[in-house]
């Protein structure tokens, strides 16, 4: 199909380390950490692996485990926010400074974190709910670690990489989570992950000496003593710690184990990160994949070429990656959003663009992926683009996203039936939504909906109808 605005690329191979390193920034924001947390943790972990003399295969497995250690972080966000009555990202960020083996430290953190700004009775109610929940920490970490391992396997990484992610919060003394592994039962890569992420946080906030003191204090409890001994040989290397300010992964990737991402691997990565995105909220189960199926179905009817369909499918699966930066207190709210909350929601396409424009293989898709809430009459967001600026792929993505939103359950309403959703959308055609694209959607639903899973489904809410303002009304 001519003049679609899609990027047509020939065969290519991209350094897998560069691609995953760039995408790790999405995991950083989901975890409440500043951008670069995973990359800095990777440099620390790989330096420790070098001190231990790990071989190239083990270091390669470790390298990707360090970058993807938070791949499951979105899986427990909703439950954490609901249980604590707090911003899940703030809770995750501050929890990394707590020694969970010390009951009083854990209690103080809980007291400060739950129901912020609430009354004393609200605090007490939340703390009782956490107590009544039973093994809350274990269940939260189990969801996170299992999902992280699952995503690593989806992306095509080794069992060793996946198992390192699964066990990254296990502790040397057996008092870690979620399975209570002890000592050498914990894979060496997981032991390194546990040390590296802790060192990154304390080094960034309090400096090298403070980070080293924490490691020594936790030696034999959280951390393998051999790793803390190895750290002793690194702590005085001022040049290494200074290098963390601008992390360069090429300095630590095993040179004889460098991997590339071809087009098939790019599809795997888009699929895997769509799972990460949709796990952020129970109301977005399979939203990204389902919207991608709708968008590519429409585009095929409009005559898009194979590469255009491929790029549209990837962009649609990744279009909501910016929502990883949103608090679940907003995403899962059953009520009307405040002006400030709605303003934060409207920022997520910008975050999508900022993340994807860093990623080789996906940066060409960032304008398309970030335009899913733009409208032909300029009333959309975040930039108020108009018809002259909206390519055909952008128009297709917008229609697919709206239809998926309307036919999905939300925390504040049930899903609309397909015909009802189309009727709502029809009022925005052709002023705000493209008429040809909408006609193709109707044709798709009529001819293929029943056999391809495009009929309305449950459990996949989005925040905005065709008007884009239902959360404030």
C-alpha positions as CSV (number, residue, x, y, z in Angstrom):
1,X,0.0,0.0,0.0
2,X,1.6,3.3,-1.0
3,X,2.2,6.3,1.2
4,X,1.3,4.6,4.5
5,X,4.1,6.3,6.5
6,X,5.3,2.9,7.7
7,X,9.0,2.2,7.8
8,X,10.1,-0.4,5.3
9,X,13.3,-2.1,6.3
10,X,15.4,-4.8,4.7
11,X,17.0,-7.7,6.4
12,X,19.0,-6.6,9.4
13,X,20.7,-7.8,12.5
14,X,21.1,-5.7,15.7
15,X,23.3,-6.2,18.7
16,X,21.0,-8.0,21.2
17,X,22.8,-6.4,24.1
18,X,22.1,-2.9,22.8
19,X,18.5,-3.7,22.3
20,X,17.8,-5.3,25.7
21,X,19.9,-2.7,27.4
22,X,17.7,0.1,25.9
23,X,14.5,-1.7,26.8
24,X,15.7,-2.2,30.4
25,X,14.9,1.5,30.9
26,X,11.2,0.5,30.7
27,X,11.7,-2.0,33.5
28,X,13.5,0.7,35.5
29,X,10.6,3.1,35.4
30,X,8.1,0.2,36.2
31,X,10.2,-0.6,39.3
32,X,10.3,3.0,40.4
33,X,14.0,3.3,39.7
34,X,15.8,6.1,37.7
35,X,16.7,5.2,34.1
36,X,19.9,3.2,33.9
37,X,19.4,1.2,37.1
38,X,19.6,-2.2,35.3
39,X,22.6,-1.2,33.2
40,X,24.5,0.0,36.2
41,X,23.6,-3.2,38.1
42,X,24.8,-5.1,35.0
43,X,28.2,-3.4,35.2
44,X,28.5,-4.2,38.9
45,X,27.4,-7.8,38.5
46,X,29.7,-8.4,35.6
47,X,32.7,-7.0,37.5
48,X,32.0,-9.3,40.4
49,X,31.7,-12.2,37.9
50,X,35.1,-11.3,36.6
51,X,36.6,-11.3,40.0
52,X,35.2,-14.8,40.6
53,X,36.6,-16.0,37.3
54,X,33.2,-17.1,35.7
55,X,33.6,-18.6,32.3
56,X,32.2,-17.0,29.1
57,X,28.9,-19.0,28.9
58,X,28.0,-18.3,32.5
59,X,28.9,-14.7,32.1
60,X,26.7,-14.4,29.0
61,X,23.8,-15.9,30.9
62,X,24.4,-13.6,33.8
63,X,24.7,-10.5,31.5
64,X,21.2,-10.9,30.2
65,X,19.8,-11.9,33.6
66,X,21.2,-8.6,35.0
67,X,19.5,-6.5,32.3
68,X,16.2,-8.4,32.6
69,X,16.1,-9.0,36.3
70,X,13.0,-6.8,36.6
71,X,11.1,-8.3,33.7
72,X,8.5,-9.6,36.2
73,X,8.2,-6.3,38.1
74,X,4.8,-5.4,36.6
75,X,3.2,-8.6,37.7
76,X,2.8,-7.6,41.3
77,X,2.2,-3.9,40.8
78,X,-1.6,-3.9,41.0
79,X,-1.7,-6.1,44.1
80,X,1.0,-4.1,45.9
81,X,-0.8,-0.8,45.3
82,X,-4.1,-2.3,46.4
83,X,-2.7,-4.0,49.5
84,X,-0.7,-1.0,50.7
85,X,-3.1,1.7,49.5
86,X,0.0,3.4,48.1
87,X,1.8,4.2,44.9
88,X,3.4,0.9,43.8
89,X,6.5,2.5,42.3
90,X,7.2,4.5,45.4
91,X,6.7,1.4,47.6
92,X,9.1,-0.6,45.4
93,X,11.7,2.1,45.3
94,X,11.8,2.7,49.1
95,X,11.6,-1.1,49.9
96,X,15.0,-1.6,48.4
97,X,16.6,0.3,51.3
98,X,14.9,-2.0,53.9
99,X,16.6,-5.0,55.5
100,X,13.6,-7.4,55.4
101,X,15.3,-9.9,57.7
102,X,14.9,-7.3,60.5
103,X,11.2,-7.3,61.6
104,X,11.4,-3.9,63.1
105,X,12.9,-2.4,59.9
106,X,10.1,-4.0,57.9
107,X,7.4,-2.7,60.3
108,X,8.8,0.8,60.2
109,X,8.8,0.8,56.4
110,X,5.2,-0.5,56.4
111,X,4.1,2.2,58.8
112,X,5.6,4.9,56.6
113,X,4.4,3.5,53.3
114,X,0.8,2.3,53.7
115,X,-2.1,4.7,53.1
116,X,0.1,7.8,52.8
117,X,-1.8,10.9,53.9
118,X,-4.4,8.8,55.5
119,X,-5.7,8.8,59.1
120,X,-4.4,6.6,61.9
121,X,-7.3,4.3,61.4
122,X,-6.6,4.0,57.7
123,X,-3.0,3.0,58.6
124,X,-4.2,0.5,61.1
125,X,-6.7,-1.0,58.6
126,X,-4.1,-1.4,55.9
127,X,-1.6,-3.0,58.3
128,X,-4.2,-5.4,59.5
129,X,-5.1,-6.3,55.9
130,X,-1.4,-7.0,55.3
131,X,-1.2,-9.2,58.4
132,X,-4.4,-11.0,57.5
133,X,-3.1,-11.6,54.0
134,X,-0.5,-14.0,55.5
135,X,2.7,-14.6,53.6
136,X,2.2,-11.4,51.6
137,X,5.9,-10.8,50.8
138,X,6.3,-14.3,49.5
139,X,3.2,-14.2,47.3
140,X,4.2,-10.8,45.8
141,X,7.8,-12.0,45.1
142,X,6.5,-15.3,43.7
143,X,4.4,-13.5,41.1
144,X,7.3,-11.2,40.2
145,X,10.0,-13.8,40.0
146,X,8.0,-16.4,38.1
147,X,6.8,-13.9,35.6
148,X,10.3,-12.5,35.1
149,X,11.6,-16.0,34.4
150,X,8.7,-16.7,32.0
151,X,9.4,-13.4,30.1
152,X,13.1,-14.3,29.8
153,X,12.2,-17.6,28.2
154,X,9.7,-15.9,25.9
155,X,12.5,-13.7,24.7
156,X,14.6,-16.7,23.8
157,X,17.1,-16.7,26.6
158,X,18.6,-19.7,28.3
159,X,17.2,-21.6,31.3
160,X,20.2,-20.3,33.3
161,X,19.2,-16.7,32.6
162,X,15.5,-17.4,33.5
163,X,16.4,-19.3,36.7
164,X,18.7,-16.5,37.8
165,X,15.8,-14.1,37.5
166,X,13.5,-16.5,39.3
167,X,15.9,-16.6,42.3
168,X,17.2,-13.1,42.4
169,X,15.6,-12.3,45.8
170,X,16.7,-15.6,47.5
171,X,19.1,-15.0,50.4
172,X,22.2,-17.0,51.4
173,X,20.7,-17.8,54.9
174,X,17.5,-19.2,53.4
175,X,15.3,-16.3,54.6
176,X,14.8,-14.8,51.1
177,X,11.9,-15.0,48.7
178,X,9.9,-16.7,47.2
179,X,11.2,-20.3,47.8
180,X,13.6,-19.9,50.8
181,X,16.5,-21.4,48.9
182,X,19.7,-21.5,50.9
183,X,23.5,-21.2,50.2
184,X,24.6,-22.9,47.0
185,X,21.0,-24.0,46.3
186,X,20.8,-20.5,44.9
187,X,22.3,-20.3,41.3
188,X,25.5,-18.3,41.3
189,X,24.0,-15.9,38.8
190,X,21.1,-15.2,41.1
191,X,23.4,-14.6,44.0
192,X,25.2,-12.0,41.9
193,X,22.0,-10.4,40.9
194,X,20.9,-10.0,44.5
195,X,24.2,-8.3,45.4
196,X,24.5,-6.1,42.3
197,X,21.0,-4.6,42.5
198,X,21.5,-3.7,46.2
199,X,24.9,-2.2,45.6
200,X,23.6,-0.1,42.7
201,X,20.8,1.4,44.9
202,X,23.0,2.2,47.9
203,X,26.0,3.4,45.8
204,X,23.7,5.8,43.8
205,X,22.0,7.2,46.9
206,X,24.8,7.1,49.5
207,X,28.1,6.4,47.8
208,X,30.7,3.6,47.5
209,X,31.6,3.3,51.2
210,X,27.9,3.1,52.3
211,X,27.2,0.4,49.7
212,X,30.2,-1.6,50.8
213,X,29.1,-1.4,54.5
214,X,25.7,-2.7,53.6
215,X,27.2,-5.6,51.7
216,X,29.5,-6.5,54.6
217,X,26.7,-6.2,57.1
218,X,24.5,-8.6,55.0
219,X,27.3,-11.0,54.3
220,X,26.3,-14.5,55.3
221,X,22.7,-13.4,55.6
222,X,21.6,-11.9,52.3
223,X,24.8,-12.4,50.4
224,X,27.2,-15.1,49.6
225,X,30.3,-14.3,51.6
226,X,32.5,-15.1,48.6
227,X,30.8,-12.3,46.6
228,X,31.4,-9.8,49.4
229,X,35.0,-10.8,49.5
230,X,35.2,-10.3,45.7
231,X,33.6,-6.9,46.2
232,X,36.5,-6.0,48.6
233,X,38.8,-6.2,45.6
234,X,36.6,-3.7,43.7
235,X,35.5,-1.2,46.2
236,X,38.7,0.8,45.9
237,X,38.6,1.1,42.1
238,X,37.4,4.7,41.8
239,X,37.5,4.6,38.0
240,X,35.0,1.7,37.9
241,X,32.5,3.4,40.2
242,X,32.8,6.6,38.2
243,X,32.0,4.7,35.0
244,X,28.6,3.9,36.4
245,X,27.5,7.5,35.6
246,X,27.5,6.6,31.9
247,X,27.2,2.8,31.7
248,X,28.7,1.2,28.6
249,X,27.6,-2.4,28.3
250,X,30.1,-3.1,25.5
251,X,32.8,-3.1,28.1
252,X,31.4,-6.1,30.0
253,X,29.6,-8.3,27.4
254,X,31.7,-11.4,26.8
255,X,33.2,-10.7,23.4
256,X,33.1,-14.3,22.2
257,X,29.4,-14.6,23.2
258,X,28.0,-11.5,21.4
259,X,24.5,-12.2,20.1
260,X,22.4,-10.5,17.4
261,X,18.7,-9.9,17.0
262,X,17.2,-10.8,13.6
263,X,13.7,-10.0,12.6
264,X,12.3,-13.2,14.3
265,X,14.0,-12.2,17.5
266,X,12.6,-8.7,17.3
267,X,9.1,-10.2,17.1
268,X,9.8,-12.4,20.2
269,X,11.0,-9.3,22.0
270,X,7.9,-7.3,21.0
271,X,5.7,-10.2,22.2
272,X,7.6,-10.5,25.5
273,X,7.5,-6.9,26.4
274,X,3.8,-6.8,25.5
275,X,3.3,-9.3,28.2
276,X,5.3,-7.1,30.6
277,X,3.1,-4.1,29.7
278,X,-0.2,-5.9,30.0
279,X,0.7,-7.4,33.4
280,X,0.9,-4.0,34.9
281,X,-2.8,-4.0,35.6
282,X,-5.4,-6.8,35.9
283,X,-7.6,-4.7,33.6
284,X,-5.2,-4.9,30.6
285,X,-4.8,-8.6,30.2
286,X,-3.7,-9.2,26.6
287,X,-4.7,-5.7,25.6
288,X,-1.5,-5.1,23.5
289,X,-1.7,-8.4,21.7
290,X,-5.4,-8.1,21.0
291,X,-5.1,-4.5,19.7
292,X,-2.2,-5.7,17.5
293,X,-4.4,-8.5,16.1
294,X,-7.2,-5.9,15.4
295,X,-4.8,-3.4,13.8
296,X,-3.1,-5.9,11.5
297,X,-6.4,-7.3,10.5
298,X,-7.6,-3.9,9.5
299,X,-4.4,-3.1,7.7
300,X,-4.4,-6.3,5.7
301,X,-7.9,-5.3,4.4
302,X,-6.5,-1.9,3.5
303,X,-3.7,-3.5,1.4
304,X,-0.7,-2.9,3.6
305,X,2.4,-4.7,2.5
306,X,4.1,-7.4,4.6
307,X,6.8,-5.2,6.1
308,X,4.2,-2.6,6.9
309,X,2.0,-5.1,8.6
310,X,5.0,-6.4,10.6
311,X,6.0,-2.9,11.8
312,X,2.4,-2.0,12.7
313,X,2.0,-5.2,14.6
314,X,5.2,-4.5,16.6
315,X,4.3,-0.8,17.3
316,X,0.8,-1.8,18.5
317,X,2.2,-4.5,20.9
318,X,4.5,-1.8,22.3
319,X,2.3,1.3,22.2
320,X,1.5,1.3,25.9
321,X,5.0,0.7,27.2
322,X,4.8,4.2,28.6
323,X,2.1,3.0,31.0
324,X,4.8,1.2,32.9
325,X,5.6,4.6,34.4
326,X,2.1,5.1,35.7
327,X,1.1,4.3,39.3
328,X,-1.5,1.5,39.6
329,X,-3.3,3.8,42.0
330,X,-4.2,5.7,38.8
331,X,-4.5,2.8,36.3
332,X,-6.8,0.7,38.5
333,X,-8.8,3.5,40.0
334,X,-12.6,2.7,39.9
335,X,-13.6,6.3,40.2
336,X,-13.2,9.6,38.5
337,X,-9.6,10.8,38.0
338,X,-8.4,14.2,39.2
339,X,-7.0,16.7,36.8
340,X,-3.5,15.9,38.0
341,X,-4.1,12.1,37.6
342,X,-5.5,12.6,34.1
343,X,-2.6,14.7,33.1
344,X,-0.2,11.9,34.2
345,X,-2.2,9.4,32.0
346,X,-1.9,11.8,29.1
347,X,1.9,11.6,29.4
348,X,2.2,7.9,28.8
349,X,2.5,8.2,24.9
350,X,5.4,10.6,25.4
351,X,7.1,8.0,27.7
352,X,6.4,5.4,25.0
353,X,8.2,7.5,22.5
354,X,11.2,8.2,24.8
355,X,11.7,4.5,25.5
356,X,11.3,3.3,21.9
357,X,13.4,5.9,20.3
358,X,16.4,4.5,22.4
359,X,15.9,1.0,21.1
360,X,17.6,-0.2,17.9
361,X,15.1,-2.1,15.8
362,X,12.1,-0.2,17.4
363,X,13.2,3.4,17.3
364,X,11.7,3.9,13.8
365,X,8.3,2.8,15.3
366,X,8.3,5.4,18.1
367,X,6.3,8.1,16.3
368,X,3.7,5.5,15.3
369,X,3.4,3.9,18.7
370,X,3.2,7.2,20.5
371,X,0.3,8.5,18.3
372,X,-2.4,6.1,19.4
373,X,-4.4,8.8,21.2
374,X,-4.1,11.5,18.4
375,X,-7.2,12.4,16.5
376,X,-7.8,13.8,13.0
377,X,-9.3,17.0,14.2
378,X,-6.3,17.8,16.5
379,X,-8.3,17.0,19.7
380,X,-6.1,14.1,20.7
381,X,-2.9,13.9,22.8
382,X,-0.1,14.3,23.6
383,X,0.7,16.6,20.7
384,X,-2.6,17.5,19.1
385,X,-1.6,16.2,15.7
386,X,-4.0,16.8,12.8
387,X,-5.1,14.8,9.8
388,X,-2.2,16.1,7.7
389,X,0.2,14.8,10.2
390,X,-1.3,11.4,10.9
391,X,-0.2,8.5,8.6
392,X,-2.4,5.6,7.7
393,X,-0.7,3.3,10.2
394,X,-1.3,5.9,13.0
395,X,-5.0,6.0,12.0
396,X,-5.3,2.3,12.0
397,X,-3.6,2.0,15.5
398,X,-6.0,4.7,16.9
399,X,-9.1,2.8,15.7
400,X,-7.8,-0.6,16.9
401,X,-7.0,0.9,20.3
402,X,-10.4,2.5,20.7
403,X,-12.3,-0.6,19.7
404,X,-10.3,-2.8,22.1
405,X,-10.8,-0.2,24.9
406,X,-14.6,-0.1,24.4
407,X,-15.0,-3.8,24.3
408,X,-12.9,-4.4,27.4
409,X,-14.0,-4.4,31.0
410,X,-12.8,-1.5,33.2
411,X,-12.7,-1.1,36.9
412,X,-15.6,1.3,36.6
413,X,-17.8,-0.3,34.0
414,X,-18.5,-3.6,32.2
415,X,-17.3,-4.1,28.5
416,X,-19.5,-2.8,25.7
417,X,-20.8,-5.3,23.2
418,X,-19.2,-5.1,19.8
419,X,-22.2,-3.4,18.1
420,X,-22.5,-0.8,20.9
421,X,-18.8,-0.1,20.6
422,X,-19.1,0.5,16.9
423,X,-22.0,2.8,17.4
424,X,-20.0,4.9,19.9
425,X,-17.1,5.1,17.5
426,X,-19.4,6.0,14.5
427,X,-20.1,9.3,16.1
428,X,-16.4,10.2,15.7
429,X,-16.1,9.2,12.0
430,X,-14.8,10.9,10.0
431,X,-14.1,13.9,12.2
432,X,-11.8,12.3,14.6
433,X,-11.4,8.7,13.4
434,X,-10.6,7.7,9.8
435,X,-13.6,6.6,7.8
436,X,-11.8,4.1,5.6
437,X,-10.1,2.5,8.6
438,X,-13.4,2.3,10.5
439,X,-15.1,0.7,7.5
440,X,-12.3,-1.9,7.4
441,X,-12.8,-2.6,11.1
442,X,-16.5,-3.3,10.4
443,X,-15.6,-5.6,7.6
444,X,-13.0,-7.4,9.7
445,X,-15.5,-8.0,12.5
446,X,-18.2,-9.1,10.1
447,X,-16.0,-11.6,8.2
448,X,-13.5,-12.8,10.7
449,X,-14.4,-11.7,14.2
450,X,-15.9,-15.0,15.4
451,X,-13.0,-17.1,14.3
452,X,-10.1,-14.9,15.2
453,X,-11.0,-13.9,18.7
454,X,-11.8,-10.3,17.8
455,X,-15.2,-10.5,19.5
456,X,-15.5,-8.5,22.7
457,X,-13.7,-10.0,25.6
458,X,-13.3,-9.5,29.4
459,X,-10.5,-8.3,31.6
460,X,-8.8,-5.9,29.2
461,X,-9.7,-2.4,30.1
462,X,-8.2,0.8,28.7
463,X,-8.7,4.3,30.0
464,X,-10.2,6.2,27.0
465,X,-13.1,5.7,24.7
466,X,-13.4,7.4,21.4
467,X,-13.9,10.7,23.2
468,X,-10.8,10.1,25.3
469,X,-12.3,11.7,28.4
470,X,-14.5,9.1,30.0
471,X,-12.3,8.9,33.1
472,X,-13.2,12.5,34.0
473,X,-16.9,12.3,33.6
